[in-house]
């Protein structure tokens, strides 16, 4: 099985804005089990570079150039930890930094697919992030957030499953921090406008995506035939539970082939 795992900024950093090495180590060791014992292929879409770089530089990133500089420093710090933790279990990693045109331009798209496929064939774990050092909205090569990037990557590699790890347990019928009656939806067959209306995203200055973003791109991935799970990355053994098909997080099943649009995400029917 080919799995794309998106690890969000709030999973990788502490409340103080430092890299959360304990959580990262735990997730990586679970992924190593998935690689070795379950014979899966794993691709990671990671956030956290700007936060890591900002913390190391002692910089409160306000401007685009400051964020790009922080990303430049943070990418090295982040990849060093990934390489170290995977290396402890005997796996190598390879870094891929993407901009939007790497997905949308046919030649670059093919080159990206070839690189990822070759890494997987060689037993190397691709770790993907947006190339924040050069990508800006102004030049039209920036993804909205890594929720979008993870969905695009999952479609690019024809993944079987997309796992989106965040800092809440999944999709609720309301905001569980405000509404004690809000319940976790363990399975969503159809992502409707009503479900979007129930989502109460909490603003966070460390990450761009919210639950609305996750639902938007989960719907896109499901429409492309990919199972999606949204779950809390800080829950103990969460990846083991997901891959064992336990009832954790929120599961959005892939749409049957007969109901898919020929070009997923473009005027596609709701999932």
C-alpha positions in Angstrom: 0.0 0.0 0.0 1.2 3.5 -0.9 0.6 6.0 1.9 1.0 9.8 2.1 1.3 11.2 5.6 0.9 14.9 6.2 2.5 16.1 9.4 1.3 19.6 10.4 3.2 22.4 12.1 1.2 22.0 15.4 2.3 18.3 15.6 5.9 19.2 15.1 6.2 22.1 17.5 5.6 22.7 21.1 3.5 25.5 22.6 6.8 27.4 23.0 7.5 27.1 19.2 10.3 24.6 19.6 10.6 21.4 17.6 8.8 18.6 19.3 11.3 15.8 19.0 9.4 13.3 21.1 6.4 13.4 18.9 8.5 13.4 15.7 10.5 10.4 16.9 7.3 8.5 17.8 5.7 9.1 14.4 8.8 8.1 12.5 9.3 4.9 14.4 5.6 4.0 13.7 6.2 4.7 10.0 9.3 2.5 10.1 7.0 -0.3 11.4 4.7 0.4 8.5 7.6 0.2 6.0 9.3 -2.9 7.5 6.5 -5.1 8.9 3.6 -4.1 6.7 5.6 -3.7 3.5 4.1 -0.3 2.7 5.5 2.6 0.8 5.5 5.9 2.7 5.7 9.5 1.5 5.8 12.3 4.0 4.5 15.8 3.5 6.0 17.9 6.3 5.4 21.3 7.7 7.4 23.1 10.4 10.4 24.5 8.5 9.5 28.2 9.0 8.8 27.6 12.7 12.0 25.7 13.3 14.1 28.4 11.5 12.4 31.2 13.3 13.1 29.6 16.6 16.8 29.0 15.8 17.3 32.5 14.4 15.4 34.2 17.3 13.3 35.9 14.6 9.6 36.8 14.8 8.8 36.3 11.1 6.6 39.1 9.8 7.6 39.8 6.2 7.8 37.3 3.3 11.6 37.6 3.1 11.9 36.9 6.8 9.7 33.8 6.4 11.7 32.6 3.4 15.0 33.1 5.4 13.6 31.1 8.3 12.5 28.4 5.9 16.0 28.2 4.5 17.4 27.6 8.0 14.5 25.5 9.2 14.6 23.0 6.3 18.1 21.9 7.3 17.2 21.5 11.0 14.0 19.6 10.2 15.6 17.2 7.7 18.4 16.5 10.0 16.0 15.2 12.6 14.0 13.2 10.0 17.3 11.6 8.7 18.5 10.9 12.3 15.3 9.2 13.4 14.7 7.2 10.2 18.4 6.3 10.3 18.1 4.7 13.7 15.8 2.2 12.1 17.9 1.7 9.0 16.0 3.8 6.5 17.3 6.6 4.3 15.3 9.8 3.5 15.3 12.1 0.5 14.1 15.7 0.4 11.9 17.1 -2.3 11.0 20.8 -2.2 8.0 21.6 -4.5 6.3 24.7 -5.9 2.9 24.6 -7.5 4.3 24.5 -11.0 6.0 21.2 -10.2 2.5 19.7 -10.1 0.8 21.7 -12.8 3.4 21.9 -15.5 3.4 18.6 -17.4 7.2 18.2 -17.8 7.9 19.1 -14.2 5.1 16.9 -13.0 6.5 13.9 -14.8 10.0 14.7 -13.4 8.6 14.9 -9.9 6.7 11.6 -10.4 9.9 9.9 -11.7 12.0 11.2 -8.7 9.5 9.9 -6.1 9.0 6.6 -7.9 12.8 6.0 -8.0 13.2 6.9 -4.3 10.5 4.5 -3.4 12.0 1.7 -5.6 15.3 2.2 -3.8 13.7 2.0 -0.4 14.2 5.7 0.4 11.5 7.7 2.2 10.6 10.9 0.2 10.0 13.9 2.5 8.2 16.7 0.7 7.7 20.3 1.7 6.8 23.4 -0.2 9.8 25.3 -1.3 9.0 28.3 0.9 12.4 30.0 0.2 11.1 30.9 -3.3 7.4 30.3 -3.3 5.2 33.3 -2.9 1.6 34.2 -3.8 2.9 37.0 -5.9 4.7 34.8 -8.4 1.9 32.2 -8.5 3.8 29.1 -7.4 2.6 28.8 -3.8 0.2 26.2 -2.5 -2.5 27.4 -0.2 -1.1 25.2 2.6 0.3 21.8 3.2 -3.2 20.3 3.3 -3.4 21.2 -0.4 0.1 20.0 -1.1 -0.5 16.6 0.6 -3.7 16.1 -1.4 -1.9 17.0 -4.7 1.0 14.7 -3.8 -1.3 11.8 -3.0 -2.9 12.2 -6.4 0.4 12.6 -8.1 1.7 9.3 -6.8 -1.7 7.5 -7.0 -1.7 6.8 -3.3 -4.0 4.3 -1.6 -4.3 6.4 1.6 -3.8 10.0 2.7 -3.3 10.5 6.4 -3.6 14.1 7.6 -2.2 14.5 11.1 -3.3 17.5 13.1 -3.7 18.5 16.8 -7.3 17.5 17.3 -8.9 14.1 17.1 -10.7 14.6 13.8 -13.8 16.3 12.4 -16.4 17.2 15.1 -20.0 18.3 14.8 -18.9 21.6 16.5 -15.9 23.0 18.2 -15.1 20.6 21.0 -13.2 23.3 22.9 -16.4 25.4 23.0 -19.2 22.9 22.7 -19.2 20.0 25.2 -21.9 18.4 23.0 -19.7 18.3 19.9 -19.0 14.7 18.9 -16.3 13.2 16.7 -17.5 12.0 13.3 -15.6 8.8 12.8 -16.8 8.4 9.2 -18.0 10.9 6.6 -19.4 9.5 3.5 -20.3 12.9 2.0 -18.6 16.1 2.8 -21.5 18.6 2.5 -21.8 22.3 3.0 -23.5 21.5 6.4 -20.3 19.8 7.6 -18.2 22.8 6.5 -20.6 25.1 8.4 -20.1 23.1 11.6 -16.3 23.6 11.5 -15.1 26.4 13.7 -11.5 26.9 12.8 -9.2 28.3 15.6 -6.8 30.9 14.3 -3.1 30.0 14.9 -0.2 32.1 13.9 2.1 29.1 13.5 0.1 27.2 10.8 -1.9 28.2 7.7 -4.4 25.3 7.4 -7.5 24.7 9.4 -10.2 22.0 9.4 -12.0 23.7 6.5 -8.8 23.3 4.5 -8.4 19.7 5.5 -12.0 18.9 4.5 -11.6 20.7 1.2 -8.5 18.7 0.2 -9.7 15.5 1.8 -12.8 15.7 -0.5 -10.5 16.3 -3.5 -8.3 13.3 -2.6 -11.4 11.0 -2.0 -12.8 12.1 -5.4 -9.5 10.9 -6.9 -10.0 7.5 -5.4 -7.9 7.9 -2.3 -9.0 6.9 1.3 -8.4 9.8 3.7 -8.0 9.8 7.5 -7.8 13.0 9.6 -6.5 12.3 13.1 -4.6 13.6 16.1 -0.8 13.1 15.5 -0.1 13.5 19.2 -2.2 10.5 20.1 -0.1 7.5 21.2 0.5 5.0 18.4 -1.9 6.8 16.2 -0.4 5.6 12.9 -0.3 2.0 14.1 -4.0 2.3 14.9 -4.9 3.9 11.6 -3.0 1.3 9.6 -4.6 -1.5 11.6 -8.0 0.0 10.5 -9.0 0.8 14.1 -11.8 3.4 14.6 -9.7 6.5 15.2 -9.9 10.0 13.8 -12.3 10.7 10.9 -12.3 8.4 7.9 -13.4 9.7 4.4 -13.6 6.8 2.0 -12.5 7.0 -1.6 -15.3 7.4 -4.1 -16.1 4.5 -6.3 -14.7 4.7 -9.8 -18.2 5.2 -11.4 -18.8 8.4 -9.4 -15.4 10.0 -10.1 -14.9 12.9 -12.4 -12.4 12.5 -15.2 -10.3 15.3 -13.7 -10.6 15.2 -9.9 -11.1 18.6 -8.3 -12.3 20.3 -11.4 -16.1 20.7 -11.3 -16.3 17.4 -9.6 -19.4 16.3 -7.7 -19.4 16.5 -3.9 -18.0 13.7 -1.9 
